[in-house]
């Protein structure tokens, strides 16, 4: 697997594992919102920098070839 495909894997794993993480899937609020909503929103927003990094890594590897 090429290294340019790795950055988006972290947000995907965080979102897939969200219901199984005990500190996220519990009663309580973060910033006045349910924990799962904050966790999911944060990792959805982290897709943008992860995809940007992935795109730049692919562009750099394309220039070398």
PDB file of N, H, CA, C and O in Angstrom:
ATOM      1  N   UNK A   1       0.850  -1.184   0.000  1.00  0.00           N
ATOM      2  CA  UNK A   1       0.000   0.000   0.000  1.00  0.00           C
ATOM      3  C   UNK A   1       0.889   1.239   0.000  1.00  0.00           C
ATOM      4  O   UNK A   1       1.838   1.341   0.778  1.00  0.00           O
ATOM      5  N   UNK A   2       0.567   2.167  -0.877  1.00  0.00           N
ATOM      6  H   UNK A   2      -0.203   2.084  -1.508  1.00  0.00           H
ATOM      7  CA  UNK A   2       1.381   3.367  -0.978  1.00  0.00           C
ATOM      8  C   UNK A   2       1.097   4.293   0.202  1.00  0.00           C
ATOM      9  O   UNK A   2      -0.009   4.314   0.741  1.00  0.00           O
ATOM     10  N   UNK A   3       2.099   5.044   0.582  1.00  0.00           N
ATOM     11  H   UNK A   3       2.998   5.027   0.144  1.00  0.00           H
ATOM     12  CA  UNK A   3       1.968   5.922   1.748  1.00  0.00           C
ATOM     13  C   UNK A   3       1.009   7.071   1.516  1.00  0.00           C
ATOM     14  O   UNK A   3       0.531   7.669   2.480  1.00  0.00           O
ATOM     15  N   UNK A   4       0.714   7.397   0.274  1.00  0.00           N
ATOM     16  H   UNK A   4       1.102   6.912  -0.509  1.00  0.00           H
ATOM     17  CA  UNK A   4      -0.203   8.510   0.010  1.00  0.00           C
ATOM     18  C   UNK A   4      -1.642   8.145   0.342  1.00  0.00           C
ATOM     19  O   UNK A   4      -2.490   9.031   0.452  1.00  0.00           O
ATOM     20  N   UNK A   5      -1.934   6.859   0.504  1.00  0.00           N
ATOM     21  H   UNK A   5      -1.245   6.140   0.415  1.00  0.00           H
ATOM     22  CA  UNK A   5      -3.289   6.441   0.849  1.00  0.00           C
ATOM     23  C   UNK A   5      -3.516   6.352   2.357  1.00  0.00           C
ATOM     24  O   UNK A   5      -4.646   6.114   2.785  1.00  0.00           O
ATOM     25  N   UNK A   6      -2.503   6.533   3.157  1.00  0.00           N
ATOM     26  H   UNK A   6      -1.585   6.726   2.810  1.00  0.00           H
ATOM     27  CA  UNK A   6      -2.636   6.370   4.606  1.00  0.00           C
ATOM     28  C   UNK A   6      -3.320   7.523   5.349  1.00  0.00           C
ATOM     29  O   UNK A   6      -4.067   7.238   6.285  1.00  0.00           O
ATOM     30  N   UNK A   7      -3.126   8.785   5.009  1.00  0.00           N
ATOM     31  H   UNK A   7      -2.519   9.016   4.249  1.00  0.00           H
ATOM     32  CA  UNK A   7      -3.738   9.848   5.824  1.00  0.00           C
ATOM     33  C   UNK A   7      -5.258   9.756   5.983  1.00  0.00           C
ATOM     34  O   UNK A   7      -5.739  10.004   7.089  1.00  0.00           O
ATOM     35  N   UNK A   8      -6.045   9.420   4.964  1.00  0.00           N
ATOM     36  H   UNK A   8      -5.655   9.218   4.066  1.00  0.00           H
ATOM     37  CA  UNK A   8      -7.492   9.328   5.186  1.00  0.00           C
ATOM     38  C   UNK A   8      -7.931   8.116   6.010  1.00  0.00           C
ATOM     39  O   UNK A   8      -9.089   8.031   6.418  1.00  0.00           O
ATOM     40  N   UNK A   9      -7.023   7.190   6.251  1.00  0.00           N
ATOM     41  H   UNK A   9      -6.083   7.259   5.919  1.00  0.00           H
ATOM     42  CA  UNK A   9      -7.384   5.997   7.019  1.00  0.00           C
ATOM     43  C   UNK A   9      -7.693   6.358   8.472  1.00  0.00           C
ATOM     44  O   UNK A   9      -8.565   5.739   9.082  1.00  0.00           O
ATOM     45  N   UNK A  10      -7.005   7.338   9.034  1.00  0.00           N
ATOM     46  H   UNK A  10      -6.297   7.842   8.538  1.00  0.00           H
ATOM     47  CA  UNK A  10      -7.207   7.680  10.439  1.00  0.00           C
ATOM     48  C   UNK A  10      -8.599   8.238  10.715  1.00  0.00           C
ATOM     49  O   UNK A  10      -9.234   7.795  11.672  1.00  0.00           O
ATOM     50  N   UNK A  11      -9.107   9.183   9.932  1.00  0.00           N
ATOM     51  H   UNK A  11      -8.591   9.543   9.154  1.00  0.00           H
ATOM     52  CA  UNK A  11     -10.488   9.617  10.168  1.00  0.00           C
ATOM     53  C   UNK A  11     -11.509   8.507   9.949  1.00  0.00           C
ATOM     54  O   UNK A  11     -12.512   8.436  10.658  1.00  0.00           O
ATOM     55  N   UNK A  12     -11.257   7.643   8.973  1.00  0.00           N
ATOM     56  H   UNK A  12     -10.442   7.701   8.397  1.00  0.00           H
ATOM     57  CA  UNK A  12     -12.191   6.540   8.721  1.00  0.00           C
ATOM     58  C   UNK A  12     -12.235   5.601   9.926  1.00  0.00           C
ATOM     59  O   UNK A  12     -13.313   5.206  10.369  1.00  0.00           O
ATOM     60  N   UNK A  13     -11.081   5.249  10.446  1.00  0.00           N
ATOM     61  H   UNK A  13     -10.205   5.569  10.085  1.00  0.00           H
ATOM     62  CA  UNK A  13     -11.041   4.375  11.627  1.00  0.00           C
ATOM     63  C   UNK A  13     -11.708   5.023  12.829  1.00  0.00           C
ATOM     64  O   UNK A  13     -12.422   4.357  13.579  1.00  0.00           O
ATOM     65  N   UNK A  14     -11.481   6.312  13.017  1.00  0.00           N
ATOM     66  H   UNK A  14     -10.901   6.853  12.408  1.00  0.00           H
ATOM     67  CA  UNK A  14     -12.093   7.003  14.155  1.00  0.00           C
ATOM     68  C   UNK A  14     -13.614   6.994  14.050  1.00  0.00           C
ATOM     69  O   UNK A  14     -14.302   6.846  15.059  1.00  0.00           O
ATOM     70  N   UNK A  15     -14.140   7.149  12.849  1.00  0.00           N
ATOM     71  H   UNK A  15     -13.581   7.269  12.029  1.00  0.00           H
ATOM     72  CA  UNK A  15     -15.591   7.149  12.672  1.00  0.00           C
ATOM     73  C   UNK A  15     -16.176   5.744  12.748  1.00  0.00           C
ATOM     74  O   UNK A  15     -17.268   5.559  13.286  1.00  0.00           O
ATOM     75  N   UNK A  16     -15.469   4.756  12.221  1.00  0.00           N
ATOM     76  H   UNK A  16     -14.581   4.906  11.785  1.00  0.00           H
ATOM     77  CA  UNK A  16     -15.971   3.383  12.274  1.00  0.00           C
ATOM     78  C   UNK A  16     -15.968   2.857  13.706  1.00  0.00           C
ATOM     79  O   UNK A  16     -16.890   2.151  14.112  1.00  0.00           O
ATOM     80  N   UNK A  17     -14.941   3.197  14.464  1.00  0.00           N
ATOM     81  H   UNK A  17     -14.192   3.771  14.134  1.00  0.00           H
ATOM     82  CA  UNK A  17     -14.832   2.710  15.842  1.00  0.00           C
ATOM     83  C   UNK A  17     -15.613   3.553  16.848  1.00  0.00           C
ATOM     84  O   UNK A  17     -15.670   3.204  18.027  1.00  0.00           O
ATOM     85  N   UNK A  18     -16.208   4.640  16.409  1.00  0.00           N
ATOM     86  H   UNK A  18     -16.162   4.924  15.451  1.00  0.00           H
ATOM     87  CA  UNK A  18     -16.905   5.566  17.308  1.00  0.00           C
ATOM     88  C   UNK A  18     -17.925   4.873  18.221  1.00  0.00           C
ATOM     89  O   UNK A  18     -17.918   5.153  19.419  1.00  0.00           O
ATOM     90  N   UNK A  19     -18.794   3.994  17.735  1.00  0.00           N
ATOM     91  H   UNK A  19     -18.799   3.766  16.761  1.00  0.00           H
ATOM     92  CA  UNK A  19     -19.775   3.394  18.645  1.00  0.00           C
ATOM     93  C   UNK A  19     -19.169   2.433  19.663  1.00  0.00           C
ATOM     94  O   UNK A  19     -19.806   2.112  20.665  1.00  0.00           O
ATOM     95  N   UNK A  20     -17.951   1.974  19.416  1.00  0.00           N
ATOM     96  H   UNK A  20     -17.433   2.236  18.601  1.00  0.00           H
ATOM     97  CA  UNK A  20     -17.327   0.989  20.283  1.00  0.00           C
ATOM     98  C   UNK A  20     -16.361   1.595  21.302  1.00  0.00           C
ATOM     99  O   UNK A  20     -15.888   0.891  22.194  1.00  0.00           O
ATOM    100  N   UNK A  21     -16.066   2.878  21.182  1.00  0.00           N
ATOM    101  H   UNK A  21     -16.450   3.450  20.457  1.00  0.00           H
ATOM    102  CA  UNK A  21     -15.156   3.530  22.115  1.00  0.00           C
ATOM    103  C   UNK A  21     -15.937   3.946  23.355  1.00  0.00           C
ATOM    104  O   UNK A  21     -16.882   4.728  23.252  1.00  0.00           O
ATOM    105  N   UNK A  22     -15.560   3.436  24.525  1.00  0.00           N
ATOM    106  H   UNK A  22     -14.793   2.800  24.609  1.00  0.00           H
ATOM    107  CA  UNK A  22     -16.359   3.712  25.729  1.00  0.00           C
ATOM    108  C   UNK A  22     -16.348   5.172  26.162  1.00  0.00           C
ATOM    109  O   UNK A  22     -17.331   5.639  26.738  1.00  0.00           O
ATOM    110  N   UNK A  23     -15.275   5.906  25.904  1.00  0.00           N
ATOM    111  H   UNK A  23     -14.476   5.528  25.436  1.00  0.00           H
ATOM    112  CA  UNK A  23     -15.256   7.302  26.326  1.00  0.00           C
ATOM    113  C   UNK A  23     -16.070   8.183  25.402  1.00  0.00           C
ATOM    114  O   UNK A  23     -16.379   9.319  25.762  1.00  0.00           O
ATOM    115  N   UNK A  24     -16.428   7.699  24.223  1.00  0.00           N
ATOM    116  H   UNK A  24     -16.177   6.776  23.930  1.00  0.00           H
ATOM    117  CA  UNK A  24     -17.270   8.459  23.300  1.00  0.00           C
ATOM    118  C   UNK A  24     -18.724   8.035  23.444  1.00  0.00           C
ATOM    119  O   UNK A  24     -19.621   8.877  23.439  1.00  0.00           O
ATOM    120  N   UNK A  25     -18.959   6.749  23.571  1.00  0.00           N
ATOM    121  H   UNK A  25     -18.230   6.065  23.575  1.00  0.00           H
ATOM    122  CA  UNK A  25     -20.307   6.213  23.636  1.00  0.00           C
ATOM    123  C   UNK A  25     -20.758   6.117  25.091  1.00  0.00           C
ATOM    124  O   UNK A  25     -20.995   5.024  25.607  1.00  0.00           O
ATOM    125  N   UNK A  26     -20.871   7.251  25.736  1.00  0.00           N
ATOM    126  H   UNK A  26     -20.678   8.138  25.317  1.00  0.00           H
ATOM    127  CA  UNK A  26     -21.337   7.306  27.119  1.00  0.00           C
ATOM    128  C   UNK A  26     -22.120   8.599  27.311  1.00  0.00           C
ATOM    129  O   UNK A  26     -22.053   9.518  26.495  1.00  0.00           O
ATOM    130  N   UNK A  27     -22.844   8.639  28.384  1.00  0.00           N
ATOM    131  H   UNK A  27     -22.899   7.893  29.047  1.00  0.00           H
ATOM    132  CA  UNK A  27     -23.622   9.841  28.674  1.00  0.00           C
ATOM    133  C   UNK A  27     -22.667  10.970  29.061  1.00  0.00           C
ATOM    134  O   UNK A  27     -21.680  10.752  29.763  1.00  0.00           O
ATOM    135  N   UNK A  28     -22.964  12.127  28.611  1.00  0.00           N
ATOM    136  H   UNK A  28     -23.766  12.305  28.041  1.00  0.00           H
ATOM    137  CA  UNK A  28     -22.138  13.278  28.933  1.00  0.00           C
ATOM    138  C   UNK A  28     -22.090  14.236  27.761  1.00  0.00           C
ATOM    139  O   UNK A  28     -22.518  13.922  26.651  1.00  0.00           O
ATOM    140  N   UNK A  29     -21.561  15.401  28.038  1.00  0.00           N
ATOM    141  H   UNK A  29     -21.214  15.656  28.940  1.00  0.00           H
ATOM    142  CA  UNK A  29     -21.500  16.434  27.023  1.00  0.00           C
ATOM    143  C   UNK A  29     -20.066  16.930  26.866  1.00  0.00           C
ATOM    144  O   UNK A  29     -19.312  17.027  27.834  1.00  0.00           O
ATOM    145  N   UNK A  30     -19.720  17.233  25.649  1.00  0.00           N
ATOM    146  H   UNK A  30     -20.332  17.155  24.863  1.00  0.00           H
ATOM    147  CA  UNK A  30     -18.486  17.943  25.324  1.00  0.00           C
ATOM    148  C   UNK A  30     -18.914  19.197  24.601  1.00  0.00           C
ATOM    149  O   UNK A  30     -19.629  19.123  23.602  1.00  0.00           O
ATOM    150  N   UNK A  31     -18.495  20.333  25.081  1.00  0.00           N
ATOM    151  H   UNK A  31     -17.915  20.394  25.893  1.00  0.00           H
ATOM    152  CA  UNK A  31     -18.835  21.617  24.471  1.00  0.00           C
ATOM    153  C   UNK A  31     -20.346  21.815  24.357  1.00  0.00           C
ATOM    154  O   UNK A  31     -20.819  22.504  23.453  1.00  0.00           O
ATOM    155  N   UNK A  32     -21.091  21.216  25.266  1.00  0.00           N
ATOM    156  H   UNK A  32     -20.707  20.656  26.000  1.00  0.00           H
ATOM    157  CA  UNK A  32     -22.537  21.363  25.278  1.00  0.00           C
ATOM    158  C   UNK A  32     -23.273  20.462  24.312  1.00  0.00           C
ATOM    159  O   UNK A  32     -24.490  20.582  24.172  1.00  0.00           O
ATOM    160  N   UNK A  33     -22.574  19.565  23.642  1.00  0.00           N
ATOM    161  H   UNK A  33     -21.586  19.467  23.756  1.00  0.00           H
ATOM    162  CA  UNK A  33     -23.168  18.638  22.686  1.00  0.00           C
ATOM    163  C   UNK A  33     -22.868  17.208  23.118  1.00  0.00           C
ATOM    164  O   UNK A  33     -21.913  16.969  23.857  1.00  0.00           O
ATOM    165  N   UNK A  34     -23.686  16.248  22.658  1.00  0.00           N
ATOM    166  H   UNK A  34     -24.463  16.442  22.058  1.00  0.00           H
ATOM    167  CA  UNK A  34     -23.368  14.845  22.978  1.00  0.00           C
ATOM    168  C   UNK A  34     -21.979  14.470  22.463  1.00  0.00           C
ATOM    169  O   UNK A  34     -21.527  14.952  21.424  1.00  0.00           O
ATOM    170  N   UNK A  35     -21.321  13.600  23.217  1.00  0.00           N
ATOM    171  H   UNK A  35     -21.688  13.208  24.061  1.00  0.00           H
ATOM    172  CA  UNK A  35     -19.939  13.229  22.884  1.00  0.00           C
ATOM    173  C   UNK A  35     -19.799  12.664  21.478  1.00  0.00           C
ATOM    174  O   UNK A  35     -18.842  12.984  20.773  1.00  0.00           O
ATOM    175  N   UNK A  36     -20.747  11.823  21.065  1.00  0.00           N
ATOM    176  H   UNK A  36     -21.525  11.563  21.638  1.00  0.00           H
ATOM    177  CA  UNK A  36     -20.650  11.216  19.736  1.00  0.00           C
ATOM    178  C   UNK A  36     -20.780  12.259  18.631  1.00  0.00           C
ATOM    179  O   UNK A  36     -20.167  12.117  17.572  1.00  0.00           O
ATOM    180  N   UNK A  37     -21.563  13.294  18.863  1.00  0.00           N
ATOM    181  H   UNK A  37     -22.061  13.409  19.723  1.00  0.00           H
ATOM    182  CA  UNK A  37     -21.720  14.337  17.849  1.00  0.00           C
ATOM    183  C   UNK A  37     -20.431  15.139  17.694  1.00  0.00           C
ATOM    184  O   UNK A  37     -20.027  15.459  16.576  1.00  0.00           O
ATOM    185  N   UNK A  38     -19.792  15.461  18.804  1.00  0.00           N
ATOM    186  H   UNK A  38     -20.120  15.201  19.712  1.00  0.00           H
ATOM    187  CA  UNK A  38     -18.533  16.207  18.749  1.00  0.00           C
ATOM    188  C   UNK A  38     -17.446  15.350  18.106  1.00  0.00           C
ATOM    189  O   UNK A  38     -16.703  15.831  17.251  1.00  0.00           O
ATOM    190  N   UNK A  39     -17.347  14.084  18.513  1.00  0.00           N
ATOM    191  H   UNK A  39     -17.951  13.694  19.208  1.00  0.00           H
ATOM    192  CA  UNK A  39     -16.347  13.170  17.961  1.00  0.00           C
ATOM    193  C   UNK A  39     -16.548  13.008  16.454  1.00  0.00           C
ATOM    194  O   UNK A  39     -15.593  13.123  15.685  1.00  0.00           O
ATOM    195  N   UNK A  40     -17.771  12.743  16.033  1.00  0.00           N
ATOM    196  H   UNK A  40     -18.547  12.649  16.657  1.00  0.00           H
ATOM    197  CA  UNK A  40     -18.054  12.554  14.615  1.00  0.00           C
ATOM    198  C   UNK A  40     -17.820  13.817  13.813  1.00  0.00           C
ATOM    199  O   UNK A  40     -17.262  13.758  12.717  1.00  0.00           O
ATOM    200  N   UNK A  41     -18.233  14.951  14.334  1.00  0.00           N
ATOM    201  H   UNK A  41     -18.687  14.999  15.224  1.00  0.00           H
ATOM    202  CA  UNK A  41     -18.028  16.213  13.633  1.00  0.00           C
ATOM    203  C   UNK A  41     -16.554  16.552  13.478  1.00  0.00           C
ATOM    204  O   UNK A  41     -16.118  17.006  12.420  1.00  0.00           O
ATOM    205  N   UNK A  42     -15.787  16.327  14.549  1.00  0.00           N
ATOM    206  H   UNK A  42     -16.141  15.958  15.408  1.00  0.00           H
ATOM    207  CA  UNK A  42     -14.353  16.605  14.489  1.00  0.00           C
ATOM    208  C   UNK A  42     -13.673  15.753  13.426  1.00  0.00           C
ATOM    209  O   UNK A  42     -12.891  16.271  12.629  1.00  0.00           O
ATOM    210  N   UNK A  43     -13.957  14.456  13.403  1.00  0.00           N
ATOM    211  H   UNK A  43     -14.592  14.035  14.051  1.00  0.00           H
ATOM    212  CA  UNK A  43     -13.285  13.582  12.453  1.00  0.00           C
ATOM    213  C   UNK A  43     -13.790  13.784  11.034  1.00  0.00           C
ATOM    214  O   UNK A  43     -13.051  13.542  10.079  1.00  0.00           O
ATOM    215  N   UNK A  44     -15.035  14.223  10.877  1.00  0.00           N
ATOM    216  H   UNK A  44     -15.635  14.419  11.653  1.00  0.00           H
ATOM    217  CA  UNK A  44     -15.499  14.591   9.529  1.00  0.00           C
ATOM    218  C   UNK A  44     -14.742  15.817   9.027  1.00  0.00           C
ATOM    219  O   UNK A  44     -14.403  15.897   7.847  1.00  0.00           O
ATOM    220  N   UNK A  45     -14.480  16.761   9.908  1.00  0.00           N
ATOM    221  H   UNK A  45     -14.756  16.696  10.867  1.00  0.00           H
ATOM    222  CA  UNK A  45     -13.703  17.933   9.521  1.00  0.00           C
ATOM    223  C   UNK A  45     -12.241  17.582   9.243  1.00  0.00           C
ATOM    224  O   UNK A  45     -11.586  18.250   8.442  1.00  0.00           O
ATOM    225  N   UNK A  46     -11.730  16.550   9.890  1.00  0.00           N
ATOM    226  H   UNK A  46     -12.262  16.007  10.540  1.00  0.00           H
ATOM    227  CA  UNK A  46     -10.349  16.144   9.675  1.00  0.00           C
ATOM    228  C   UNK A  46     -10.140  15.425   8.339  1.00  0.00           C
ATOM    229  O   UNK A  46      -9.001  15.201   7.929  1.00  0.00           O
ATOM    230  N   UNK A  47     -11.240  15.063   7.656  1.00  0.00           N
ATOM    231  H   UNK A  47     -12.165  15.245   7.990  1.00  0.00           H
ATOM    232  CA  UNK A  47     -11.100  14.477   6.329  1.00  0.00           C
ATOM    233  C   UNK A  47     -10.452  15.455   5.357  1.00  0.00           C
ATOM    234  O   UNK A  47      -9.659  15.050   4.507  1.00  0.00           O
ATOM    235  N   UNK A  48     -10.781  16.732   5.475  1.00  0.00           N
ATOM    236  H   UNK A  48     -11.426  17.061   6.166  1.00  0.00           H
ATOM    237  CA  UNK A  48     -10.252  17.715   4.536  1.00  0.00           C
ATOM    238  C   UNK A  48      -8.731  17.794   4.580  1.00  0.00           C
ATOM    239  O   UNK A  48      -8.097  17.668   3.532  1.00  0.00           O
ATOM    240  N   UNK A  49      -8.107  18.000   5.763  1.00  0.00           N
ATOM    241  H   UNK A  49      -8.622  18.102   6.614  1.00  0.00           H
ATOM    242  CA  UNK A  49      -6.634  18.018   5.761  1.00  0.00           C
ATOM    243  C   UNK A  49      -6.019  16.668   5.380  1.00  0.00           C
ATOM    244  O   UNK A  49      -4.950  16.620   4.771  1.00  0.00           O
ATOM    245  N   UNK A  50      -6.698  15.568   5.742  1.00  0.00           N
ATOM    246  H   UNK A  50      -7.567  15.607   6.237  1.00  0.00           H
ATOM    247  CA  UNK A  50      -6.159  14.249   5.387  1.00  0.00           C
ATOM    248  C   UNK A  50      -6.172  14.050   3.880  1.00  0.00           C
ATOM    249  O   UNK A  50      -5.210  13.529   3.314  1.00  0.00           O
ATOM    250  N   UNK A  51      -7.251  14.460   3.225  1.00  0.00           N
ATOM    251  H   UNK A  51      -8.031  14.884   3.684  1.00  0.00           H
ATOM    252  CA  UNK A  51      -7.307  14.334   1.777  1.00  0.00           C
ATOM    253  C   UNK A  51      -6.340  15.292   1.087  1.00  0.00           C
ATOM    254  O   UNK A  51      -5.772  14.955   0.049  1.00  0.00           O
ATOM    255  N   UNK A  52      -6.149  16.479   1.653  1.00  0.00           N
ATOM    256  H   UNK A  52      -6.611  16.752   2.496  1.00  0.00           H
ATOM    257  CA  UNK A  52      -5.179  17.422   1.101  1.00  0.00           C
ATOM    258  C   UNK A  52      -3.771  16.847   1.183  1.00  0.00           C
ATOM    259  O   UNK A  52      -3.013  16.909   0.215  1.00  0.00           O
ATOM    260  N   UNK A  53      -3.426  16.294   2.326  1.00  0.00           N
ATOM    261  H   UNK A  53      -4.042  16.244   3.113  1.00  0.00           H
ATOM    262  CA  UNK A  53      -2.113  15.675   2.485  1.00  0.00           C
ATOM    263  C   UNK A  53      -1.940  14.507   1.525  1.00  0.00           C
ATOM    264  O   UNK A  53      -0.876  14.341   0.928  1.00  0.00           O
ATOM    265  N   UNK A  54      -2.969  13.710   1.378  1.00  0.00           N
ATOM    266  H   UNK A  54      -3.833  13.845   1.863  1.00  0.00           H
ATOM    267  CA  UNK A  54      -2.916  12.583   0.455  1.00  0.00           C
ATOM    268  C   UNK A  54      -2.717  13.056  -0.974  1.00  0.00           C
ATOM    269  O   UNK A  54      -1.924  12.476  -1.716  1.00  0.00           O
ATOM    270  N   UNK A  55      -3.430  14.104  -1.365  1.00  0.00           N
ATOM    271  H   UNK A  55      -4.074  14.575  -0.763  1.00  0.00           H
ATOM    272  CA  UNK A  55      -3.297  14.641  -2.718  1.00  0.00           C
ATOM    273  C   UNK A  55      -1.895  15.178  -2.965  1.00  0.00           C
ATOM    274  O   UNK A  55      -1.331  14.969  -4.039  1.00  0.00           O
ATOM    275  N   UNK A  56      -1.329  15.865  -1.985  1.00  0.00           N
ATOM    276  H   UNK A  56      -1.787  16.035  -1.112  1.00  0.00           H
ATOM    277  CA  UNK A  56       0.033  16.398  -2.141  1.00  0.00           C
ATOM    278  C   UNK A  56       1.069  15.288  -2.203  1.00  0.00           C
ATOM    279  O   UNK A  56       2.049  15.398  -2.940  1.00  0.00           O
ATOM    280  N   UNK A  57       0.866  14.222  -1.439  1.00  0.00           N
ATOM    281  H   UNK A  57       0.070  14.132  -0.841  1.00  0.00           H
ATOM    282  CA  UNK A  57       1.792  13.088  -1.511  1.00  0.00           C
ATOM    283  C   UNK A  57       1.704  12.403  -2.873  1.00  0.00           C
ATOM    284  O   UNK A  57       2.723  11.984  -3.423  1.00  0.00           O
ATOM    285  N   UNK A  58       0.491  12.288  -3.420  1.00  0.00           N
ATOM    286  H   UNK A  58      -0.336  12.629  -2.973  1.00  0.00           H
ATOM    287  CA  UNK A  58       0.345  11.689  -4.758  1.00  0.00           C
ATOM    288  C   UNK A  58       0.980  12.582  -5.817  1.00  0.00           C
ATOM    289  O   UNK A  58       1.615  12.081  -6.745  1.00  0.00           O
ATOM    290  N   UNK A  59       0.818  13.899  -5.690  1.00  0.00           N
ATOM    291  H   UNK A  59       0.303  14.305  -4.936  1.00  0.00           H
ATOM    292  CA  UNK A  59       1.421  14.811  -6.667  1.00  0.00           C
ATOM    293  C   UNK A  59       2.944  14.734  -6.603  1.00  0.00           C
ATOM    294  O   UNK A  59       3.604  14.744  -7.643  1.00  0.00           O
ATOM    295  N   UNK A  60       3.506  14.659  -5.411  1.00  0.00           N
ATOM    296  H   UNK A  60       2.971  14.650  -4.566  1.00  0.00           H
ATOM    297  CA  UNK A  60       4.950  14.568  -5.272  1.00  0.00           C
ATOM    298  C   UNK A  60       5.480  13.265  -5.853  1.00  0.00           C
ATOM    299  O   UNK A  60       6.515  13.257  -6.519  1.00  0.00           O
ATOM    300  N   UNK A  61       4.780  12.170  -5.607  1.00  0.00           N
ATOM    301  H   UNK A  61       3.939  12.177  -5.066  1.00  0.00           H
ATOM    302  CA  UNK A  61       5.249  10.880  -6.157  1.00  0.00           C
ATOM    303  C   UNK A  61       5.086  10.851  -7.663  1.00  0.00           C
ATOM    304  O   UNK A  61       5.844  10.156  -8.340  1.00  0.00           O
ATOM    305  N   UNK A  62       4.122  11.583  -8.217  1.00  0.00           N
ATOM    306  H   UNK A  62       3.507  12.148  -7.667  1.00  0.00           H
ATOM    307  CA  UNK A  62       3.961  11.662  -9.668  1.00  0.00           C
ATOM    308  C   UNK A  62       5.049  12.466 -10.330  1.00  0.00           C
ATOM    309  O   UNK A  62       5.414  12.188 -11.472  1.00  0.00           O
ATOM    310  N   UNK A  63       5.576  13.458  -9.639  1.00  0.00           N
ATOM    311  H   UNK A  63       5.279  13.684  -8.711  1.00  0.00           H
ATOM    312  CA  UNK A  63       6.649  14.277 -10.189  1.00  0.00           C
ATOM    313  C   UNK A  63       7.957  13.510 -10.267  1.00  0.00           C
ATOM    314  O   UNK A  63       8.767  13.758 -11.161  1.00  0.00           O
ATOM    315  N   UNK A  64       8.172  12.597  -9.357  1.00  0.00           N
ATOM    316  H   UNK A  64       7.515  12.396  -8.631  1.00  0.00           H
ATOM    317  CA  UNK A  64       9.416  11.846  -9.315  1.00  0.00           C
ATOM    318  C   UNK A  64       9.484  10.816 -10.428  1.00  0.00           C
ATOM    319  O   UNK A  64      10.577  10.460 -10.868  1.00  0.00           O
ATOM    320  N   UNK A  65       8.350  10.333 -10.890  1.00  0.00           N
ATOM    321  H   UNK A  65       7.462  10.622 -10.532  1.00  0.00           H
ATOM    322  CA  UNK A  65       8.340   9.271 -11.902  1.00  0.00           C
ATOM    323  C   UNK A  65       8.573   9.816 -13.280  1.00  0.00           C
ATOM    324  O   UNK A  65       8.596   9.057 -14.249  1.00  0.00           O
TER     325      UNK A  65
END
